[in-house]
Amino acid sequence: MKTSKSQQEKTRQKILRAAIDCFTADGYEGATMKDVARAAGVGDATLYKYFPSKEQLLLGYFEDVSQIALKETLETPDFDSFSLQERLQRLLDAIFWQLEQEKPFIEVCRRVFAASPLLLMRDQIPGQAHIKQTVIAFLQQAQDAGEIAECAFKPLIGTLFMDYLLLLVVYWLNDKSDEYADTTQLTELTLEILVLLLASGLINKVTELGSFILRNQLARVLRSGSGLFDVLKLAKRSLGG
């Protein structure tokens, strides 16, 4: 019997829910595909039809997070009146709200990605294409409105936004401050710097350098998480912010 798209989506969501619970309780290595199938109440064949591997289950979760966050962002009341910084902040808030609901599971994912960094080197991380296109659209709208200077690197900035998001997630997972105050400060400061760079036109000269710095800082945060604010505050002062 042919199942409807809505039924297929319900089954997919049931499997993802079971995977989150199994991986969180038993770890990525400890939980098996059979465990997930049993927890979801589906047969092994059904599970493999939707998700051929445990890796695909992880990636499927992040695909959903990005789609939901983008939908909520674009449906924010009066969103058209938001500045570029406010739009990017709203997008990040929506993503982090989704992640916070499953923080123990995200910690499991972090360990998996740390052990298999090639997963993050793919050209198309789940949700990357949609987030990239959304960021490019935000930049174009800001440019058309005269909020930022003409920018020749919008596609590259859209791609780098995913690297930036990964840095924030790693920082957030290690953030012990009250209500993630340090992560909030880091987000606000980095977005301020980005918008200042875009408004000044300097972004066209420093985008490639920024890519190097971003990846360098990601590695630094993974190791210790220290010293990042000093670098960012100095950059902000240099830009007159």
C-alpha positions as CSV (number, residue, x, y, z in Angstrom):
1,M,0.0,0.0,0.0
2,K,1.3,3.4,-1.0
3,T,1.9,5.8,2.0
4,S,1.1,9.5,1.8
5,K,3.8,12.1,2.0
6,S,2.4,13.2,5.4
7,Q,2.6,9.6,6.7
8,Q,6.2,9.3,5.3
9,E,7.1,12.5,7.2
10,K,5.6,11.2,10.4
11,T,7.6,8.0,10.1
12,R,10.8,10.0,9.4
13,Q,10.2,12.2,12.4
14,K,9.5,9.1,14.6
15,I,12.8,7.5,13.5
16,L,14.7,10.7,14.1
17,R,13.2,11.1,17.6
18,A,14.2,7.5,18.4
19,A,17.7,8.1,17.1
20,I,18.1,11.2,19.3
21,D,17.0,9.3,22.4
22,C,19.1,6.2,21.6
23,F,22.3,8.2,20.8
24,T,21.9,10.4,23.9
25,A,21.3,7.4,26.2
26,D,23.9,4.9,24.8
27,G,26.3,7.1,22.8
28,Y,26.8,7.1,19.1
29,E,29.0,4.0,19.2
30,G,26.8,2.2,21.7
31,A,23.5,2.6,20.0
32,T,22.8,0.4,16.9
33,M,20.6,0.8,14.0
34,K,18.5,-2.1,15.3
35,D,18.1,-0.2,18.6
36,V,16.8,2.8,16.7
37,A,14.4,0.7,14.7
38,R,13.0,-0.9,17.8
39,A,12.7,2.4,19.6
40,A,10.9,3.9,16.6
41,G,8.6,0.9,16.3
42,V,9.5,0.2,12.7
43,G,11.2,-2.7,10.9
44,D,14.8,-2.7,10.0
45,A,14.0,-2.4,6.3
46,T,11.9,0.7,6.9
47,L,14.7,2.3,8.9
48,Y,17.3,1.7,6.2
49,K,14.8,3.0,3.6
50,Y,14.7,6.4,5.3
51,F,18.3,6.5,6.8
52,P,20.9,4.1,5.3
53,S,23.3,4.7,8.2
54,K,23.8,6.2,11.7
55,E,25.7,9.1,10.0
56,Q,22.6,9.9,7.9
57,L,20.5,10.0,11.1
58,L,22.8,12.7,12.5
59,L,22.8,14.7,9.3
60,G,19.0,14.3,9.0
61,Y,18.6,16.0,12.4
62,F,20.6,19.0,11.3
63,E,18.7,19.2,8.1
64,D,15.5,19.5,10.1
65,V,17.0,22.1,12.4
66,S,18.1,24.4,9.6
67,Q,14.7,24.1,7.8
68,I,12.7,24.9,10.9
69,A,15.0,27.7,12.0
70,L,14.8,29.3,8.5
71,K,11.0,29.1,8.4
72,E,10.7,30.6,11.9
73,T,13.2,33.4,11.0
74,L,11.4,34.4,7.8
75,E,8.0,34.3,9.5
76,T,9.1,36.7,12.3
77,P,6.7,39.6,12.5
78,D,8.0,42.8,10.8
79,F,11.0,41.0,9.6
80,D,11.2,43.2,6.6
81,S,12.0,46.2,8.8
82,F,15.0,44.4,10.5
83,S,18.6,45.6,9.8
84,L,21.1,43.1,8.5
85,Q,22.5,42.5,11.9
86,E,19.1,41.9,13.4
87,R,18.2,39.5,10.6
88,L,21.4,37.5,11.1
89,Q,20.9,37.6,14.9
90,R,17.3,36.3,14.5
91,L,18.5,33.4,12.3
92,L,21.1,32.4,14.9
93,D,18.6,32.7,17.7
94,A,16.2,30.4,15.9
95,I,19.0,27.8,15.2
96,F,20.2,27.9,18.8
97,W,16.7,27.6,20.2
98,Q,16.3,24.3,18.2
99,L,19.7,23.0,19.4
100,E,19.1,23.9,23.0
101,Q,16.1,21.5,23.1
102,E,18.5,18.6,22.5
103,K,21.8,19.8,24.0
104,P,22.9,16.4,25.3
105,F,22.4,15.0,21.8
106,I,24.4,17.9,20.3
107,E,27.3,17.1,22.6
108,V,27.2,13.5,21.3
109,C,27.3,15.0,17.7
110,R,30.2,17.2,18.7
111,R,32.2,14.2,19.7
112,V,31.3,12.4,16.5
113,F,32.3,15.3,14.3
114,A,35.6,15.8,16.4
115,A,36.5,12.2,15.7
116,S,35.4,12.4,12.0
117,P,36.2,16.0,10.9
118,L,35.7,14.9,7.3
119,L,32.0,15.0,7.9
120,L,32.3,18.8,8.3
121,M,34.5,19.2,5.2
122,R,31.7,18.3,2.8
123,D,30.5,20.9,0.4
124,Q,26.9,20.4,1.4
125,I,26.5,20.0,5.1
126,P,22.8,19.5,5.8
127,G,21.0,22.8,5.6
128,Q,24.1,24.6,4.3
129,A,22.6,25.4,0.9
130,H,19.5,26.9,2.3
131,I,21.3,28.9,5.0
132,K,23.9,30.1,2.5
133,Q,21.2,31.3,0.1
134,T,19.3,33.0,2.9
135,V,22.4,34.9,4.1
136,I,23.2,35.9,0.5
137,A,19.6,37.2,0.2
138,F,20.0,39.2,3.4
139,L,23.3,40.7,2.1
140,Q,21.7,41.7,-1.2
141,Q,18.7,43.3,0.5
142,A,21.1,45.3,2.8
143,Q,23.2,46.3,-0.2
144,D,20.1,47.4,-2.2
145,A,18.9,49.5,0.8
146,G,22.3,51.2,1.1
147,E,23.0,49.7,4.5
148,I,26.2,48.1,3.3
149,A,28.7,48.9,0.6
150,E,28.6,46.9,-2.7
151,C,30.0,43.5,-1.9
152,A,31.6,41.2,-4.5
153,F,31.9,38.3,-2.1
154,K,28.3,37.5,-1.0
155,P,28.5,33.8,-2.0
156,L,31.7,33.4,-0.1
157,I,30.3,35.1,3.0
158,G,27.3,32.9,2.7
159,T,29.6,29.8,2.8
160,L,31.7,31.2,5.7
161,F,28.6,31.8,7.7
162,M,28.3,28.0,8.2
163,D,31.9,27.9,9.5
164,Y,31.0,30.8,11.8
165,L,27.9,28.9,13.0
166,L,30.0,25.8,13.8
167,L,32.4,28.0,15.8
168,L,29.5,29.4,17.8
169,V,28.0,25.9,18.4
170,V,31.4,24.6,19.7
171,Y,31.8,27.6,21.9
172,W,28.2,27.3,23.2
173,L,28.7,23.6,24.1
174,N,31.7,24.7,26.3
175,D,30.0,27.8,27.7
176,K,29.6,27.6,31.5
177,S,28.4,31.2,32.0
178,D,25.0,32.1,33.3
179,E,22.4,31.6,30.6
180,Y,25.2,31.3,28.0
181,A,26.0,35.0,28.5
182,D,29.5,34.5,26.9
183,T,28.0,33.0,23.8
184,T,25.5,35.8,23.5
185,Q,28.3,38.4,23.9
186,L,30.4,36.5,21.3
187,T,27.5,36.4,18.8
188,E,26.7,40.1,19.2
189,L,30.3,41.2,18.9
190,T,31.1,39.1,15.9
191,L,27.9,40.2,14.1
192,E,28.7,43.9,14.9
193,I,32.2,43.5,13.4
194,L,30.8,41.7,10.3
195,V,28.3,44.5,9.6
196,L,30.9,47.2,10.2
197,L,33.2,45.5,7.7
198,L,30.4,45.3,5.2
199,A,29.4,48.9,5.7
200,S,33.0,50.1,5.3
201,G,33.6,48.1,2.1
202,L,36.7,46.6,3.7
203,I,35.1,43.1,3.5
204,N,36.1,43.0,-0.2
205,K,39.8,43.2,0.9
206,V,39.7,41.0,4.0
207,T,37.3,38.2,3.1
208,E,40.0,35.7,2.3
209,L,42.0,36.7,5.4
210,G,38.8,36.4,7.4
211,S,38.4,32.8,6.2
212,F,41.8,31.9,7.5
213,I,41.2,33.7,10.8
214,L,37.8,32.0,11.2
215,R,39.2,28.5,10.8
216,N,42.2,29.4,12.9
217,Q,39.9,30.6,15.7
218,L,37.7,27.5,15.4
219,A,40.7,25.3,16.1
220,R,41.7,27.6,19.0
221,V,38.3,27.5,20.6
222,L,38.2,23.7,20.2
223,R,41.5,23.6,22.2
224,S,40.9,26.1,24.9
225,G,38.2,28.7,24.1
226,S,40.4,31.5,25.5
227,G,41.6,34.8,24.1
228,L,38.9,35.1,21.5
229,F,37.0,38.1,23.0
230,D,40.2,40.2,23.1
231,V,40.8,39.6,19.4
232,L,37.2,40.5,18.5
233,K,37.1,43.6,20.7
234,L,40.3,44.9,19.1
235,A,38.9,44.3,15.7
236,K,35.7,46.1,16.6
237,R,37.6,49.2,17.9
238,S,39.8,49.2,14.8
239,L,36.6,49.5,12.7
240,G,35.3,52.4,14.8
241,G,32.6,50.3,16.4
